[in-house]
Amino acid sequence: MKFKVRHLTRYTYDAAVSDCQNTAVLLPRASRWQQVQRAALSVVPEPNWAQERSDWFGNRIVDFSVETLHEALEVVADSAVEVIVPSLPLWDDTPSWERVAAYQDAQELLDIYRLPSALVPEATDAMRAYAASSFAPERPVISAVMDLTSRLFYDFAYVPGSTEVSTPVSEVFQSRMGVCQDFAHLGLTLLRGLGLPTRYVSGYLETQPPEGQPRLVGADASHAWFSVFVQGLGWVDFDPTNNQMPSDRHITVAWGRDYADVVPVKGFTAGGGNQRLHVAVDVVADEESPQQSWF
């Protein structure tokens, strides 16, 4: 599937800002299952300085500064990607989860994805007990992880606004509600607690309006899921918010240990007082083949 993606981030301030320094993680990255045909970032006011680089995880990062007085900042990422359905074996033909947990790969540096991180704590005894129900001895890893993914989908309610970025995983586990970011972080906590190398994935999901209803501009949103490394297969994605393994409707932007590694836009400002944030995302199926264009 080919998609056009537009991600708008707009900050408005109570007073003029004299200087802002920012980092944007908004340009999709290429992978085995995703080709990036166009990716461009625009900033208003025009930055005094901007540069693209790769971070430790290989994500595409744009650093920029605006050093002129402004009362609003707008960052727009326009991308065109093609996503291919991953080719995977039958679930029961994959290695046991114990073999995956014990596997080492120096090139992938898997141990950093087994350890707690800023937003993924060490699993509690109650969390380990919850996860254990899906991980019988010698169960094939994809079958086990998909079973856990389904349980997260049925046991936890998707409730927009019920949590914030800072809401602890322990609170989500206790309340049994959250949003996609929470379910990804909880899945990471449970799976890392079993020794499985697991990473956080940020991106988008193509959504369709109800039948007979017009598609609303800006109605889409960023999405998050997790990915488990399986020897011989590489990284395999799971989406607990939708009870599925991502296929050709999930668009990957970046990955890391947790959300803190892939915040879409972050930085600091001098002045401005209170600020308001507006985000709008559009994901549209596209049959055309756009030309390559870089920031």
VENCORPE-V702153 format. One record per residue. RES is the residue in three letters. SS is DSSP state (A for helix, B for strand, O for the rest). PSI is psi in whole degrees, -180 to 180 (none if undefined). OMEGA is omega as a letter, one per 40 degrees, with the letter a starting at -180 (none if undefined). Layout:
res/ss/psi/omega
RES/SS/PSI/OMEGA
RES/SS/PSI/OMEGA
This chain:
res/ss/psi/omega
MET/O/140/i
LYS/B/139/a
PHE/B/149/i
LYS/B/135/a
VAL/B/133/i
ARG/B/122/a
HIS/B/112/a
LEU/B/130/i
THR/B/123/a
ARG/B/126/i
TYR/B/134/i
THR/B/144/a
TYR/B/154/i
ASP/B/-28/i
ALA/B/166/a
ALA/B/141/i
VAL/B/132/a
SER/B/-22/a
ASP/B/134/i
CYS/B/139/i
GLN/B/125/a
ASN/B/159/i
THR/B/129/a
ALA/B/132/i
VAL/O/80/a
LEU/O/-9/a
LEU/O/122/a
PRO/O/151/i
ARG/O/153/i
ALA/O/151/i
SER/B/-176/i
ARG/O/-35/a
TRP/O/11/a
GLN/B/126/i
GLN/B/131/i
VAL/B/115/a
GLN/B/-25/i
ARG/B/139/i
ALA/B/119/a
ALA/B/143/i
LEU/B/132/i
SER/B/145/a
VAL/B/134/i
VAL/B/124/e
PRO/O/160/a
GLU/O/131/a
PRO/O/148/i
ASN/O/-26/a
TRP/B/140/i
ALA/B/146/a
GLN/B/137/i
GLU/B/143/i
ARG/B/174/i
SER/B/139/i
ASP/O/-173/a
TRP/O/-29/a
PHE/O/-2/a
GLY/O/8/i
ASN/O/155/i
ARG/B/118/a
ILE/B/137/i
VAL/B/119/i
ASP/B/138/i
PHE/B/158/i
SER/B/142/i
VAL/B/115/a
GLU/O/22/i
THR/O/154/a
LEU/O/132/i
HIS/B/150/i
GLU/B/1/i
ALA/B/151/i
LEU/B/129/a
GLU/B/127/i
VAL/B/124/a
VAL/B/127/i
ALA/B/121/i
ASP/B/126/a
SER/B/157/i
ALA/B/125/a
VAL/B/159/i
GLU/B/126/a
VAL/B/133/a
ILE/O/142/i
VAL/O/124/i
PRO/O/143/i
SER/O/112/a
LEU/O/152/i
PRO/O/174/i
LEU/O/144/a
TRP/A/-43/a
ASP/A/-4/i
ASP/A/7/i
THR/O/161/a
PRO/O/161/i
SER/B/155/a
TRP/A/-30/i
GLU/A/-39/i
ARG/A/-38/i
VAL/A/-41/a
ALA/A/-31/a
ALA/A/-11/a
TYR/O/142/i
GLN/O/144/i
ASP/O/106/a
ALA/O/-34/a
GLN/O/-37/a
GLU/O/-13/a
LEU/O/56/a
LEU/A/-27/a
ASP/A/-29/i
ILE/A/-21/i
TYR/A/3/i
ARG/O/-14/a
LEU/O/155/i
PRO/O/155/i
SER/B/-171/a
ALA/O/-42/a
LEU/O/4/i
VAL/B/100/a
PRO/O/175/i
GLU/O/138/a
ALA/O/139/i
THR/O/170/i
ASP/A/-39/i
ALA/A/-39/i
MET/A/-41/i
ARG/A/-39/i
ALA/A/-40/i
TYR/A/-46/a
ALA/A/-35/a
ALA/A/-27/a
SER/O/-25/a
SER/O/-12/a
PHE/O/70/i
ALA/O/155/i
PRO/O/132/i
GLU/O/14/i
ARG/O/136/i
PRO/B/139/a
VAL/A/-44/a
ILE/A/-38/i
SER/A/-42/a
ALA/A/-46/a
VAL/A/-37/i
MET/A/-33/i
ASP/A/-44/i
LEU/A/-41/i
THR/A/-44/i
SER/A/-39/i
ARG/A/-39/i
LEU/A/-38/a
PHE/A/-44/a
TYR/A/-30/a
ASP/A/-19/a
PHE/O/136/a
ALA/B/135/i
TYR/B/110/a
VAL/O/97/i
PRO/O/138/i
GLY/O/-4/a
SER/O/-17/a
THR/O/169/i
GLU/O/173/i
VAL/O/-35/a
SER/O/-2/a
THR/O/124/a
PRO/O/150/i
VAL/A/-36/i
SER/A/-36/i
GLU/A/-40/i
VAL/A/-44/a
PHE/A/-38/a
GLN/A/-41/a
SER/A/-21/a
ARG/O/36/i
MET/B/158/i
GLY/B/-159/i
VAL/O/-177/a
CYS/A/-40/i
GLN/A/-41/i
ASP/A/-42/a
PHE/A/-35/i
ALA/A/-46/i
HIS/A/-39/i
LEU/A/-44/i
GLY/A/-42/i
LEU/A/-44/a
THR/A/-46/a
LEU/A/-44/a
LEU/A/-39/i
ARG/A/-30/i
GLY/O/-21/i
LEU/O/0/i
GLY/O/6/a
LEU/O/132/i
PRO/O/119/a
THR/B/135/a
ARG/B/158/i
TYR/B/135/i
VAL/B/130/i
SER/B/148/i
GLY/B/-145/a
TYR/B/160/i
LEU/B/126/i
GLU/O/128/i
THR/O/151/i
GLN/O/140/i
PRO/O/160/i
PRO/O/151/a
GLU/O/131/i
GLY/O/-5/a
GLN/O/144/i
PRO/O/153/i
ARG/O/126/a
LEU/O/132/i
VAL/O/131/i
GLY/O/10/a
ALA/B/-17/i
ASP/B/177/a
ALA/O/166/i
SER/B/155/a
HIS/B/165/i
ALA/B/146/i
TRP/B/-171/i
PHE/B/163/a
SER/B/138/a
VAL/B/135/i
PHE/B/127/i
VAL/B/123/a
GLN/O/135/a
GLY/O/-18/a
LEU/O/-28/a
GLY/B/-150/a
TRP/B/129/a
VAL/B/128/a
ASP/B/148/i
PHE/B/136/a
ASP/B/96/a
PRO/O/-23/i
THR/O/-30/a
ASN/O/6/i
ASN/O/54/a
GLN/B/165/i
MET/O/121/a
PRO/O/141/i
SER/O/-118/a
ASP/O/16/i
ARG/O/-5/i
HIS/B/125/a
ILE/B/121/a
THR/B/132/i
VAL/B/-52/a
ALA/B/167/i
TRP/B/160/a
GLY/B/-161/a
ARG/O/-34/i
ASP/O/-174/a
TYR/A/-33/a
ALA/A/-25/i
ASP/A/-15/a
VAL/O/30/i
VAL/O/128/a
PRO/O/-50/i
VAL/B/127/i
LYS/B/158/i
GLY/B/-157/i
PHE/B/158/i
THR/B/154/i
ALA/B/113/a
GLY/B/-165/i
GLY/O/-26/a
GLY/O/-143/i
ASN/O/147/i
GLN/B/153/i
ARG/B/140/a
LEU/B/133/i
HIS/B/130/i
VAL/B/134/i
ALA/B/133/a
VAL/B/136/i
ASP/B/128/i
VAL/B/117/a
VAL/B/130/i
ALA/B/138/a
ASP/O/123/i
GLU/O/-5/i
GLU/O/166/i
SER/O/92/a
PRO/O/159/i
GLN/O/154/i
GLN/O/137/i
SER/O/131/a
TRP/O/159/i
PHE/O/none/none
